[in-house]
Protein backbone atom coordinates (compact mmCIF):
# COMPACT_ATOMS: atom_id res chain seq x y z
CA UNK A 1 0.00 0.00 0.00
CA UNK A 2 1.40 3.36 -1.08
CA UNK A 3 0.39 6.32 1.11
CA UNK A 4 1.38 9.91 0.35
CA UNK A 5 1.04 13.38 1.81
CA UNK A 6 1.23 16.65 -0.14
CA UNK A 7 0.54 20.27 0.65
CA UNK A 8 -0.73 21.38 -2.75
CA UNK A 9 -0.98 25.10 -1.88
CA UNK A 10 -4.40 25.59 -3.57
CA UNK A 11 -6.04 22.63 -5.26
CA UNK A 12 -7.61 24.85 -7.93
CA UNK A 13 -4.25 26.31 -8.91
CA UNK A 14 -2.54 22.92 -8.74
CA UNK A 15 -5.19 20.55 -10.15
CA UNK A 16 -3.24 19.66 -13.29
CA UNK A 17 -0.06 19.20 -11.22
CA UNK A 18 -1.88 16.85 -8.86
CA UNK A 19 -3.41 14.83 -11.67
CA UNK A 20 -0.07 14.49 -13.43
CA UNK A 21 1.66 13.23 -10.29
CA UNK A 22 -1.16 10.81 -9.43
CA UNK A 23 -0.98 9.30 -12.91
CA UNK A 24 2.78 8.91 -12.60
CA UNK A 25 3.10 7.63 -9.02
CA UNK A 26 -0.28 5.91 -8.60
CA UNK A 27 -0.59 6.08 -4.79
CA UNK A 28 -3.38 4.19 -3.02
CA UNK A 29 -4.09 6.92 -0.46
CA UNK A 30 -3.18 10.60 -0.72
CA UNK A 31 -3.47 13.17 2.05
CA UNK A 32 -3.72 16.72 0.72
CA UNK A 33 -3.36 19.98 2.64
CA UNK A 34 -3.93 23.70 2.08
CA UNK A 35 -6.81 23.19 -0.33
CA UNK A 36 -7.94 26.83 0.00
CA UNK A 37 -11.53 26.02 -0.97
CA UNK A 38 -14.79 24.91 0.57
CA UNK A 39 -16.03 21.34 0.15
CA UNK A 40 -18.44 22.17 -2.67
CA UNK A 41 -15.68 23.89 -4.63
CA UNK A 42 -13.26 20.96 -4.46
CA UNK A 43 -12.77 19.33 -7.91
CA UNK A 44 -14.15 15.99 -6.69
CA UNK A 45 -15.19 14.67 -10.10
CA UNK A 46 -11.68 15.15 -11.52
CA UNK A 47 -10.30 12.69 -8.97
CA UNK A 48 -13.26 10.33 -9.03
CA UNK A 49 -12.65 9.93 -12.76
CA UNK A 50 -9.16 8.74 -11.84
CA UNK A 51 -10.58 6.05 -9.57
CA UNK A 52 -10.33 7.82 -6.20
CA UNK A 53 -12.86 8.21 -3.43
CA UNK A 54 -12.75 11.76 -2.10
CA UNK A 55 -13.06 13.08 1.46
CA UNK A 56 -12.73 16.79 2.14
CA UNK A 57 -12.79 19.17 5.06
CA UNK A 58 -12.58 22.54 3.38
CA UNK A 59 -12.55 26.21 4.26
CA UNK A 60 -12.96 29.25 2.03
CA UNK A 61 -9.63 30.74 0.91
CA UNK A 62 -7.60 29.13 3.72
CA UNK A 63 -6.50 25.79 5.13
CA UNK A 64 -8.47 22.68 4.09
CA UNK A 65 -7.51 19.01 4.08
CA UNK A 66 -8.54 16.02 1.98
CA UNK A 67 -7.95 12.30 1.57
CA UNK A 68 -8.09 10.54 -1.80
CA UNK A 69 -8.32 6.75 -1.68
CA UNK A 70 -8.75 3.83 -4.03
CA UNK A 71 -10.81 1.98 -1.42
CA UNK A 72 -13.96 3.26 0.22
CA UNK A 73 -13.37 5.11 3.50
CA UNK A 74 -15.09 4.30 6.76
CA UNK A 75 -15.29 5.89 10.23
CA UNK A 76 -14.67 9.41 8.90
CA UNK A 77 -13.75 12.16 11.37
CA UNK A 78 -13.34 15.88 10.70
CA UNK A 79 -11.63 18.13 13.23
CA UNK A 80 -10.12 17.62 16.67
CA UNK A 81 -11.68 17.82 20.12
CA UNK A 82 -10.60 20.47 22.60
CA UNK A 83 -11.76 23.81 21.19
CA UNK A 84 -15.42 23.83 20.19
CA UNK A 85 -15.13 27.32 18.68
CA UNK A 86 -12.22 26.34 16.38
CA UNK A 87 -13.54 26.61 12.80
CA UNK A 88 -10.24 26.07 11.00
CA UNK A 89 -10.28 23.04 8.68
CA UNK A 90 -7.03 21.27 9.54
CA UNK A 91 -7.76 17.60 10.31
CA UNK A 92 -9.55 14.72 8.60
CA UNK A 93 -9.25 11.01 9.39
CA UNK A 94 -10.71 7.76 8.08
CA UNK A 95 -10.22 3.99 8.04
CA UNK A 96 -9.46 2.19 4.77
CA UNK A 97 -9.63 -1.51 3.86
CA UNK A 98 -6.37 -3.28 3.10
CA UNK A 99 -5.61 -6.86 2.14
CA UNK A 100 -4.38 -7.64 5.65
CA UNK A 101 -7.03 -5.69 7.51
CA UNK A 102 -7.60 -1.97 7.93
CA UNK A 103 -5.38 1.10 8.09
CA UNK A 104 -6.35 4.41 9.71
CA UNK A 105 -5.01 7.53 8.01
CA UNK A 106 -5.21 11.21 8.97
CA UNK A 107 -4.46 14.26 6.83
CA UNK A 108 -3.05 17.06 8.99
CA UNK A 109 -2.39 20.74 8.31
CA UNK A 110 -0.83 21.97 11.50
CA UNK A 111 -0.90 25.74 12.12
CA UNK A 112 2.09 27.76 10.98
CA UNK A 113 2.23 29.83 14.16
CA UNK A 114 3.96 32.94 12.86
CA UNK A 115 4.54 35.57 14.12
CA UNK A 116 5.58 33.75 17.30
CA UNK A 117 4.82 36.74 19.54
CA UNK A 118 1.10 36.60 18.68
CA UNK A 119 -1.84 34.34 19.49
CA UNK A 120 -1.11 32.47 16.27
CA UNK A 121 1.78 30.76 18.03
CA UNK A 122 -0.29 30.05 21.14
CA UNK A 123 -2.96 28.53 18.87
CA UNK A 124 -0.32 26.36 17.18
CA UNK A 125 0.86 24.98 20.52
CA UNK A 126 -2.70 24.35 21.73
CA UNK A 127 -3.50 22.60 18.46
CA UNK A 128 -0.45 20.37 18.88
CA UNK A 129 -1.62 19.45 22.37
CA UNK A 130 -5.04 18.54 20.96
CA UNK A 131 -3.43 16.41 18.24
CA UNK A 132 -1.25 14.62 20.79
CA UNK A 133 -4.25 13.90 23.01
CA UNK A 134 -6.18 12.46 20.07
CA UNK A 135 -3.20 10.43 18.87
CA UNK A 136 -2.79 8.95 22.34
CA UNK A 137 -6.38 7.67 22.14
CA UNK A 138 -5.88 6.28 18.64
CA UNK A 139 -2.82 4.32 19.72
CA UNK A 140 -4.93 2.39 22.23
CA UNK A 141 -6.74 0.85 19.25
CA UNK A 142 -3.50 -0.96 18.37
CA UNK A 143 -4.08 -0.72 14.64
CA UNK A 144 -1.99 0.49 11.69
CA UNK A 145 -2.19 4.28 11.86
CA UNK A 146 -0.56 6.93 9.67
CA UNK A 147 -0.60 10.58 10.73
CA UNK A 148 0.37 12.34 7.52
CA UNK A 149 0.62 15.97 6.65
CA UNK A 150 2.23 19.37 6.78
CA UNK A 151 3.24 19.71 10.43
CA UNK A 152 4.89 23.12 10.01
CA UNK A 153 7.64 21.87 12.31
CA UNK A 154 11.34 21.46 11.50
CA UNK A 155 12.17 18.65 13.95
CA UNK A 156 15.97 19.04 14.13
CA UNK A 157 18.76 21.19 12.65
CA UNK A 158 19.41 18.33 10.22
CA UNK A 159 16.01 19.07 8.66
CA UNK A 160 17.01 22.52 7.39
CA UNK A 161 19.71 23.54 4.94
CA UNK A 162 20.42 26.66 6.99
CA UNK A 163 18.96 26.05 10.46
CA UNK A 164 20.38 29.31 11.80
CA UNK A 165 18.08 31.19 9.41
CA UNK A 166 15.06 29.69 11.17
CA UNK A 167 16.02 30.60 14.71
CA UNK A 168 13.03 32.31 16.28
CA UNK A 169 10.62 31.17 13.56
CA UNK A 170 7.54 29.33 14.82
CA UNK A 171 8.49 26.31 12.70
CA UNK A 172 11.77 25.92 14.59
CA UNK A 173 11.03 27.40 17.98
CA UNK A 174 11.99 25.09 20.88
CA UNK A 175 8.37 24.91 21.99
CA UNK A 176 7.20 23.61 18.60
CA UNK A 177 9.98 21.06 18.37
CA UNK A 178 9.36 19.87 21.94
CA UNK A 179 5.68 19.28 21.28
CA UNK A 180 6.52 17.42 18.06
CA UNK A 181 8.90 15.20 20.04
CA UNK A 182 6.18 14.58 22.61
CA UNK A 183 3.89 13.38 19.83
CA UNK A 184 6.52 11.11 18.27
CA UNK A 185 7.51 9.77 21.70
CA UNK A 186 4.03 8.36 22.20
CA UNK A 187 5.33 5.53 20.04
CA UNK A 188 5.34 6.85 16.48
CA UNK A 189 8.00 6.31 13.82
CA UNK A 190 9.10 9.12 11.51
CA UNK A 191 9.03 7.16 8.26
CA UNK A 192 11.62 9.19 6.35
CA UNK A 193 14.18 9.08 9.15
CA UNK A 194 13.49 5.40 9.77
CA UNK A 195 14.41 4.60 6.17
CA UNK A 196 17.10 7.20 5.49
CA UNK A 197 18.65 7.68 8.94
CA UNK A 198 20.59 10.92 9.36
CA UNK A 199 21.04 11.53 5.65
CA UNK A 200 21.27 15.27 4.85
CA UNK A 201 19.31 17.29 2.29
CA UNK A 202 15.98 15.56 2.86
CA UNK A 203 13.68 18.51 2.33
CA UNK A 204 9.98 18.79 1.49
CA UNK A 205 9.56 22.58 1.21
CA UNK A 206 11.44 25.29 -0.66
CA UNK A 207 10.28 28.90 -0.49
CA UNK A 208 9.36 30.60 -3.74
CA UNK A 209 11.67 33.51 -2.85
CA UNK A 210 15.42 34.08 -3.18
CA UNK A 211 16.11 31.08 -5.40
CA UNK A 212 15.55 28.63 -2.54
CA UNK A 213 14.83 25.71 -4.89
CA UNK A 214 17.78 26.43 -7.14
CA UNK A 215 20.10 26.60 -4.11
CA UNK A 216 18.41 23.63 -2.40
CA UNK A 217 17.71 25.87 0.57
CA UNK A 218 14.93 23.68 1.91
CA UNK A 219 13.36 22.40 5.08
CA UNK A 220 11.59 19.17 6.04
CA UNK A 221 8.18 19.95 7.51
CA UNK A 222 5.95 17.32 5.85
CA UNK A 223 5.95 14.10 7.82
CA UNK A 224 4.34 10.68 7.96
CA UNK A 225 4.26 9.31 11.51
CA UNK A 226 3.53 5.60 11.84
CA UNK A 227 2.07 3.68 14.77
CA UNK A 228 4.00 0.54 15.79
CA UNK A 229 1.59 -1.62 13.78
CA UNK A 230 2.13 0.52 10.67
CA UNK A 231 5.90 0.78 11.23
CA UNK A 232 6.10 -3.01 11.25
CA UNK A 233 4.83 -2.92 7.65
CA UNK A 234 7.13 -0.14 6.42
CA UNK A 235 9.12 -1.15 3.34
CA UNK A 236 10.11 2.23 1.92
CA UNK A 237 9.83 6.01 2.20
CA UNK A 238 10.84 8.78 -0.17
CA UNK A 239 10.44 12.44 -1.04
CA UNK A 240 9.17 13.12 -4.57
CA UNK A 241 11.56 16.01 -5.24
CA UNK A 242 10.96 16.01 -9.00
CA UNK A 243 7.44 17.35 -8.48
CA UNK A 244 9.01 20.73 -7.56
CA UNK A 245 10.14 21.05 -11.19
CA UNK A 246 6.55 21.13 -12.48
CA UNK A 247 5.27 24.30 -14.08
CA UNK A 248 3.77 26.57 -11.38
CA UNK A 249 4.55 24.04 -8.63
CA UNK A 250 3.52 23.98 -5.02
CA UNK A 251 6.26 25.03 -2.63
CA UNK A 252 5.91 21.56 -1.05
CA UNK A 253 6.47 18.16 -2.65
CA UNK A 254 4.81 14.80 -1.92
CA UNK A 255 6.25 12.42 0.65
CA UNK A 256 5.47 8.74 0.11
CA UNK A 257 5.62 5.61 2.23
CA UNK A 258 5.19 2.01 1.18
CA UNK A 259 3.53 -0.36 3.63
CA UNK A 260 3.35 -4.10 3.22
CA UNK A 261 -0.32 -4.83 2.53
C-alpha positions as CSV (number, residue, x, y, z in Angstrom):
1,X,0.0,0.0,0.0
2,X,1.4,3.4,-1.1
3,X,0.4,6.3,1.1
4,X,1.4,9.9,0.3
5,X,1.0,13.4,1.8
6,X,1.2,16.6,-0.1
7,X,0.5,20.3,0.7
8,X,-0.7,21.4,-2.8
9,X,-1.0,25.1,-1.9
10,X,-4.4,25.6,-3.6
11,X,-6.0,22.6,-5.3
12,X,-7.6,24.8,-7.9
13,X,-4.2,26.3,-8.9
14,X,-2.5,22.9,-8.7
15,X,-5.2,20.6,-10.2
16,X,-3.2,19.7,-13.3
17,X,-0.1,19.2,-11.2
18,X,-1.9,16.8,-8.9
19,X,-3.4,14.8,-11.7
20,X,-0.1,14.5,-13.4
21,X,1.7,13.2,-10.3
22,X,-1.2,10.8,-9.4
23,X,-1.0,9.3,-12.9
24,X,2.8,8.9,-12.6
25,X,3.1,7.6,-9.0
26,X,-0.3,5.9,-8.6
27,X,-0.6,6.1,-4.8
28,X,-3.4,4.2,-3.0
29,X,-4.1,6.9,-0.5
30,X,-3.2,10.6,-0.7
31,X,-3.5,13.2,2.0
32,X,-3.7,16.7,0.7
33,X,-3.4,20.0,2.6
34,X,-3.9,23.7,2.1
35,X,-6.8,23.2,-0.3
36,X,-7.9,26.8,0.0
37,X,-11.5,26.0,-1.0
38,X,-14.8,24.9,0.6
39,X,-16.0,21.3,0.2
40,X,-18.4,22.2,-2.7
41,X,-15.7,23.9,-4.6
42,X,-13.3,21.0,-4.5
43,X,-12.8,19.3,-7.9
44,X,-14.1,16.0,-6.7
45,X,-15.2,14.7,-10.1
46,X,-11.7,15.2,-11.5
47,X,-10.3,12.7,-9.0
48,X,-13.3,10.3,-9.0
49,X,-12.6,9.9,-12.8
50,X,-9.2,8.7,-11.8
51,X,-10.6,6.0,-9.6
52,X,-10.3,7.8,-6.2
53,X,-12.9,8.2,-3.4
54,X,-12.7,11.8,-2.1
55,X,-13.1,13.1,1.5
56,X,-12.7,16.8,2.1
57,X,-12.8,19.2,5.1
58,X,-12.6,22.5,3.4
59,X,-12.6,26.2,4.3
60,X,-13.0,29.2,2.0
61,X,-9.6,30.7,0.9
62,X,-7.6,29.1,3.7
63,X,-6.5,25.8,5.1
64,X,-8.5,22.7,4.1
65,X,-7.5,19.0,4.1
66,X,-8.5,16.0,2.0
67,X,-7.9,12.3,1.6
68,X,-8.1,10.5,-1.8
69,X,-8.3,6.7,-1.7
70,X,-8.7,3.8,-4.0
71,X,-10.8,2.0,-1.4
72,X,-14.0,3.3,0.2
73,X,-13.4,5.1,3.5
74,X,-15.1,4.3,6.8
75,X,-15.3,5.9,10.2
76,X,-14.7,9.4,8.9
77,X,-13.8,12.2,11.4
78,X,-13.3,15.9,10.7
79,X,-11.6,18.1,13.2
80,X,-10.1,17.6,16.7
81,X,-11.7,17.8,20.1
82,X,-10.6,20.5,22.6
83,X,-11.8,23.8,21.2
84,X,-15.4,23.8,20.2
85,X,-15.1,27.3,18.7
86,X,-12.2,26.3,16.4
87,X,-13.5,26.6,12.8
88,X,-10.2,26.1,11.0
89,X,-10.3,23.0,8.7
90,X,-7.0,21.3,9.5
91,X,-7.8,17.6,10.3
92,X,-9.6,14.7,8.6
93,X,-9.3,11.0,9.4
94,X,-10.7,7.8,8.1
95,X,-10.2,4.0,8.0
96,X,-9.5,2.2,4.8
97,X,-9.6,-1.5,3.9
98,X,-6.4,-3.3,3.1
99,X,-5.6,-6.9,2.1
100,X,-4.4,-7.6,5.6
101,X,-7.0,-5.7,7.5
102,X,-7.6,-2.0,7.9
103,X,-5.4,1.1,8.1
104,X,-6.3,4.4,9.7
105,X,-5.0,7.5,8.0
106,X,-5.2,11.2,9.0
107,X,-4.5,14.3,6.8
108,X,-3.1,17.1,9.0
109,X,-2.4,20.7,8.3
110,X,-0.8,22.0,11.5
111,X,-0.9,25.7,12.1
112,X,2.1,27.8,11.0
113,X,2.2,29.8,14.2
114,X,4.0,32.9,12.9
115,X,4.5,35.6,14.1
116,X,5.6,33.7,17.3
117,X,4.8,36.7,19.5
118,X,1.1,36.6,18.7
119,X,-1.8,34.3,19.5
120,X,-1.1,32.5,16.3
121,X,1.8,30.8,18.0
122,X,-0.3,30.0,21.1
123,X,-3.0,28.5,18.9
124,X,-0.3,26.4,17.2
125,X,0.9,25.0,20.5
126,X,-2.7,24.4,21.7
127,X,-3.5,22.6,18.5
128,X,-0.5,20.4,18.9
129,X,-1.6,19.4,22.4
130,X,-5.0,18.5,21.0
131,X,-3.4,16.4,18.2
132,X,-1.3,14.6,20.8
133,X,-4.3,13.9,23.0
134,X,-6.2,12.5,20.1
135,X,-3.2,10.4,18.9
136,X,-2.8,8.9,22.3
137,X,-6.4,7.7,22.1
138,X,-5.9,6.3,18.6
139,X,-2.8,4.3,19.7
140,X,-4.9,2.4,22.2
141,X,-6.7,0.9,19.3
142,X,-3.5,-1.0,18.4
143,X,-4.1,-0.7,14.6
144,X,-2.0,0.5,11.7
145,X,-2.2,4.3,11.9
146,X,-0.6,6.9,9.7
147,X,-0.6,10.6,10.7
148,X,0.4,12.3,7.5
149,X,0.6,16.0,6.6
150,X,2.2,19.4,6.8
151,X,3.2,19.7,10.4
152,X,4.9,23.1,10.0
153,X,7.6,21.9,12.3
154,X,11.3,21.5,11.5
155,X,12.2,18.6,14.0
156,X,16.0,19.0,14.1
157,X,18.8,21.2,12.6
158,X,19.4,18.3,10.2
159,X,16.0,19.1,8.7
160,X,17.0,22.5,7.4
161,X,19.7,23.5,4.9
162,X,20.4,26.7,7.0
163,X,19.0,26.0,10.5
164,X,20.4,29.3,11.8
165,X,18.1,31.2,9.4
166,X,15.1,29.7,11.2
167,X,16.0,30.6,14.7
168,X,13.0,32.3,16.3
169,X,10.6,31.2,13.6
170,X,7.5,29.3,14.8
171,X,8.5,26.3,12.7
172,X,11.8,25.9,14.6
173,X,11.0,27.4,18.0
174,X,12.0,25.1,20.9
175,X,8.4,24.9,22.0
176,X,7.2,23.6,18.6
177,X,10.0,21.1,18.4
178,X,9.4,19.9,21.9
179,X,5.7,19.3,21.3
180,X,6.5,17.4,18.1
181,X,8.9,15.2,20.0
182,X,6.2,14.6,22.6
183,X,3.9,13.4,19.8
184,X,6.5,11.1,18.3
185,X,7.5,9.8,21.7
186,X,4.0,8.4,22.2
187,X,5.3,5.5,20.0
188,X,5.3,6.8,16.5
189,X,8.0,6.3,13.8
190,X,9.1,9.1,11.5
191,X,9.0,7.2,8.3
192,X,11.6,9.2,6.4
193,X,14.2,9.1,9.1
194,X,13.5,5.4,9.8
195,X,14.4,4.6,6.2
196,X,17.1,7.2,5.5
197,X,18.6,7.7,8.9
198,X,20.6,10.9,9.4
199,X,21.0,11.5,5.6
200,X,21.3,15.3,4.9
201,X,19.3,17.3,2.3
202,X,16.0,15.6,2.9
203,X,13.7,18.5,2.3
204,X,10.0,18.8,1.5
205,X,9.6,22.6,1.2
206,X,11.4,25.3,-0.7
207,X,10.3,28.9,-0.5
208,X,9.4,30.6,-3.7
209,X,11.7,33.5,-2.9
210,X,15.4,34.1,-3.2
211,X,16.1,31.1,-5.4
212,X,15.6,28.6,-2.5
213,X,14.8,25.7,-4.9
214,X,17.8,26.4,-7.1
215,X,20.1,26.6,-4.1
216,X,18.4,23.6,-2.4
217,X,17.7,25.9,0.6
218,X,14.9,23.7,1.9
219,X,13.4,22.4,5.1
220,X,11.6,19.2,6.0
221,X,8.2,19.9,7.5
222,X,5.9,17.3,5.9
223,X,6.0,14.1,7.8
224,X,4.3,10.7,8.0
225,X,4.3,9.3,11.5
226,X,3.5,5.6,11.8
227,X,2.1,3.7,14.8
228,X,4.0,0.5,15.8
229,X,1.6,-1.6,13.8
230,X,2.1,0.5,10.7
231,X,5.9,0.8,11.2
232,X,6.1,-3.0,11.3
233,X,4.8,-2.9,7.7
234,X,7.1,-0.1,6.4
235,X,9.1,-1.2,3.3
236,X,10.1,2.2,1.9
237,X,9.8,6.0,2.2
238,X,10.8,8.8,-0.2
239,X,10.4,12.4,-1.0
240,X,9.2,13.1,-4.6
241,X,11.6,16.0,-5.2
242,X,11.0,16.0,-9.0
243,X,7.4,17.4,-8.5
244,X,9.0,20.7,-7.6
245,X,10.1,21.0,-11.2
246,X,6.6,21.1,-12.5
247,X,5.3,24.3,-14.1
248,X,3.8,26.6,-11.4
249,X,4.5,24.0,-8.6
250,X,3.5,24.0,-5.0
251,X,6.3,25.0,-2.6
252,X,5.9,21.6,-1.1
253,X,6.5,18.2,-2.6
254,X,4.8,14.8,-1.9
255,X,6.2,12.4,0.6
256,X,5.5,8.7,0.1
257,X,5.6,5.6,2.2
258,X,5.2,2.0,1.2
259,X,3.5,-0.4,3.6
260,X,3.4,-4.1,3.2
261,X,-0.3,-4.8,2.5
